[in-house]
Amino acid sequence: MKKRLKLHNPFKPRITDEKNLREHLALERTKLANERTLLSYIRASLYLLLGGIALLQVKEYTNLKIIGYIALFICVVFLLIGIGRYISLERRLNDLLLPDEDDIEKPD
């Protein structure tokens, strides 16, 4: 007789209440959107980094070096803003996911 292997289904919701399931899925969508936004900030920052380095490599136009340095500065600013927004929203989402003290059952 063959043994049946039981696999875990990661897509099966553990929450059975429809209202809680909707809230949980909405928070998950918000988390994913937050990660996408961080990746967009990183992508924009990398483009500014490449553009700034390219402008600094141009030897014939000295005025472009100023624009290159500005692009490098904005690159760092974009990266810091993106990381800061990601961390702040992640903290707020974690606060929403934690149960309230009233909801926690205390042992008698």
Contact map, one row per residue, 1 for C-alpha under 8 A:
111000000000000000000000000000000000000000000000000000000000000000000000000000000000000000000000000000000000
111100000000000000000000000000000000000000000000000000000000000000000000000000000000000000000000000000000000
111110000000000000000000000000000000000000000000000000000000000000000000000000000000000000000000000000000000
011111000000000000000000000000000000000000000000000000000000000000000000000000000000000000000000000000000000
001111100000000000000000000000000000000000000000000000000000000000000000000000000000000000000000000000000000
000111110000000000000000000000000000000000000000000000000000000000000000000000000000000000000000000000000000
000011111000000000000000000000000000000000000000000000000000000000000000000000000000000000000000000000000000
000001111100000000000000000000000000000000000000000000000000000000000000000000000000000000000000000000000000
000000111111000000000000000000000000000000000000000000000000000000000000000000000000000000000000000000000000
000000011111100000000000000000000000000000000000000000000000000000000000000000000000000000000000000000000000
000000001111100000000000000000000000000000000000000000000000000000000000000000000000000000000000000000000000
000000001111110000000000000000000000000000000000000000000000000000000000000000000000000000000000000000000000
000000000111111100001000000000000000000000000000000000000000000000000000000000000000000000000000000000000000
000000000001111100000000000000000000000000000000000000000000000000000000000000000000000000000000000000000000
000000000000111111011000000000000000000000000000000000000000000000000000000000000000000000000000000000000000
000000000000111111011000000000000000000000000000000000000000000000000000000000000000000000000000000000000000
000000000000001111111000000000000000000000000000000000000000000000000000000000000000000000000000000000000000
000000000000001111111100000000000000000000000000000000000000000000000000000000000000000000000000000000000000
000000000000000011111110000000000000000000000000000000000000000000000000000000000000000000000000000000000000
000000000000001111111111000000000000000000000000000000000000000000000000000000000000000000000000000000000000
000000000000101111111111100000000000000000000000000000000000000000000000000000000000000000000000000000000000
000000000000000001111111110000000000000000000000000000000000000000000000000000000000000000000000000000000000
000000000000000000111111111000000000000000000000000000000000000000000000000000000000000000000000000000000000
000000000000000000011111111100000000000000000000000000000000000000000000000000000000000000000000000000000000
000000000000000000001111111110000000000000000000000000000000000000000000000000000000000000000000000000000000
000000000000000000000111111111000000000000000000000000000000000000000000000000000000000000000000000000000000
000000000000000000000011111111100000000000000000000000000000000000000000000000000000000000001000000000000000
000000000000000000000001111111110000000000000000000000000000000000000000000000000000000000000000000000000000
000000000000000000000000111111111000000000000000000000000000000000000000000000000000000000000000000000000000
000000000000000000000000011111111100000000000000000000000000000000000000000000000000000000000000000000000000
000000000000000000000000001111111110000000000000000000000000000000000000000000000000000001001000000000000000
000000000000000000000000000111111111000000000000000000000000000000000000000000000000000000000000000000000000
000000000000000000000000000011111111100000000000000000000000000000000000000000000000000000000000000000000000
000000000000000000000000000001111111110000000000000000000000000000000000000000000000010011000000000000000000
000000000000000000000000000000111111111000000000000000000000000000000000000000000000010000000000000000000000
000000000000000000000000000000011111111100000000000000000000000000000000000000000000000000000000000000000000
000000000000000000000000000000001111111110000000000000000000000000000000000000000100010000000000000000000000
000000000000000000000000000000000111111111000000000000000000000000000000000000000110010000000000000000000000
000000000000000000000000000000000011111111100000000000000000000000000000000000000000000000000000000000000000
000000000000000000000000000000000001111111110000000000000000000000000000000000000000000000000000000000000000
000000000000000000000000000000000000111111111000000000000000000000000000000001100100000000000000000000000000
000000000000000000000000000000000000011111111100000000000000000000000000000001100100000000000000000000000000
000000000000000000000000000000000000001111111110000000000000000000000000000000000000000000000000000000000000
000000000000000000000000000000000000000111111111000000000000000000000000001001000000000000000000000000000000
000000000000000000000000000000000000000011111111100000000000000000000000011101100000000000000000000000000000
000000000000000000000000000000000000000001111111110000000000000000000000001000000000000000000000000000000000
000000000000000000000000000000000000000000111111111000000000000000000000000000000000000000000000000000000000
000000000000000000000000000000000000000000011111111100000000000000000011011000000000000000000000000000000000
000000000000000000000000000000000000000000001111111110000000000000000011001000000000000000000000000000000000
000000000000000000000000000000000000000000000111111111000000000000000000000000000000000000000000000000000000
000000000000000000000000000000000000000000000011111111100000000000010010000000000000000000000000000000000000
000000000000000000000000000000000000000000000001111111110000000000111111000000000000000000000000000000000000
000000000000000000000000000000000000000000000000111111111000000000010001000000000000000000000000000000000000
000000000000000000000000000000000000000000000000011111111100000000010000000000000000000000000000000000000000
000000000000000000000000000000000000000000000000001111111100000110110000000000000000000000000000000000000000
000000000000000000000000000000000000000000000000000111111110000110011000000000000000000000000000000000000000
000000000000000000000000000000000000000000000000000011111110000000000000000000000000000000000000000000000000
000000000000000000000000000000000000000000000000000001111111110110000000000000000000000000000000000000000000
000000000000000000000000000000000000000000000000000000011111110000000000000000000000000000000000000000000000
000000000000000000000000000000000000000000000000000000000111110000000000000000000000000000000000000000000000
000000000000000000000000000000000000000000000000000000000111111110000000000000000000000000000000000000000000
000000000000000000000000000000000000000000000000000000000111111111000000000000000000000000000000000000000000
000000000000000000000000000000000000000000000000000000000000111111100000000000000000000000000000000000000000
000000000000000000000000000000000000000000000000000000110100111111110000000000000000000000000000000000000000
000000000000000000000000000000000000000000000000000000110100111111111000000000000000000000000000000000000000
000000000000000000000000000000000000000000000000000000000000011111111100000000000000000000000000000000000000
000000000000000000000000000000000000000000000000000100100000001111111110000000000000000000000000000000000000
000000000000000000000000000000000000000000000000001111110000000111111111000000000000000000000000000000000000
000000000000000000000000000000000000000000000000000100010000000011111111100000000000000000000000000000000000
000000000000000000000000000000000000000000000000000100000000000001111111110000000000000000000000000000000000
000000000000000000000000000000000000000000000001101100000000000000111111111000000000000000000000000000000000
000000000000000000000000000000000000000000000001100110000000000000011111111100000000000000000000000000000000
000000000000000000000000000000000000000000000000000000000000000000001111111110000000000000000000000000000000
000000000000000000000000000000000000000000001001000000000000000000000111111111000000000000000000000000000000
000000000000000000000000000000000000000000011101100000000000000000000011111111100000000000000000000000000000
000000000000000000000000000000000000000000001000000000000000000000000001111111110000000000000000000000000000
000000000000000000000000000000000000000000000000000000000000000000000000111111111000000000000000000000000000
000000000000000000000000000000000000000011011000000000000000000000000000011111111100000000000000000000000000
000000000000000000000000000000000000000011001000000000000000000000000000001111111110000000000000000000000000
000000000000000000000000000000000000000000000000000000000000000000000000000111111111000000000000000000000000
000000000000000000000000000000000000000000000000000000000000000000000000000011111111100000000000000000000000
000000000000000000000000000000000000110011000000000000000000000000000000000001111111110000000000000000000000
000000000000000000000000000000000000010000000000000000000000000000000000000000111111111000000000000000000000
000000000000000000000000000000000000000000000000000000000000000000000000000000011111111100000000000000000000
000000000000000000000000000000000000000000000000000000000000000000000000000000001111111110000000000000000000
000000000000000000000000000000000110110000000000000000000000000000000000000000000111111111000000000000000000
000000000000000000000000000000000000000000000000000000000000000000000000000000000011111111100000000000000000
000000000000000000000000000000000000000000000000000000000000000000000000000000000001111111110000000000000000
000000000000000000000000000000000100000000000000000000000000000000000000000000000000111111111000000000000000
000000000000000000000000000000100100000000000000000000000000000000000000000000000000011111111100000000000000
000000000000000000000000000000000000000000000000000000000000000000000000000000000000001111111110000000000000
000000000000000000000000000000000000000000000000000000000000000000000000000000000000000111111111000000000000
000000000000000000000000001000100000000000000000000000000000000000000000000000000000000011111111100000000000
000000000000000000000000000000000000000000000000000000000000000000000000000000000000000001111111110000000000
000000000000000000000000000000000000000000000000000000000000000000000000000000000000000000111111110000000000
000000000000000000000000000000000000000000000000000000000000000000000000000000000000000000011111111000000000
000000000000000000000000000000000000000000000000000000000000000000000000000000000000000000001111111000000000
000000000000000000000000000000000000000000000000000000000000000000000000000000000000000000000111111100000000
000000000000000000000000000000000000000000000000000000000000000000000000000000000000000000000001111110110000
000000000000000000000000000000000000000000000000000000000000000000000000000000000000000000000000011111110000
000000000000000000000000000000000000000000000000000000000000000000000000000000000000000000000000001111110000
000000000000000000000000000000000000000000000000000000000000000000000000000000000000000000000000000111111000
000000000000000000000000000000000000000000000000000000000000000000000000000000000000000000000000001111111000
000000000000000000000000000000000000000000000000000000000000000000000000000000000000000000000000001111111100
000000000000000000000000000000000000000000000000000000000000000000000000000000000000000000000000000001111110
000000000000000000000000000000000000000000000000000000000000000000000000000000000000000000000000000000011111
000000000000000000000000000000000000000000000000000000000000000000000000000000000000000000000000000000001111
000000000000000000000000000000000000000000000000000000000000000000000000000000000000000000000000000000000111
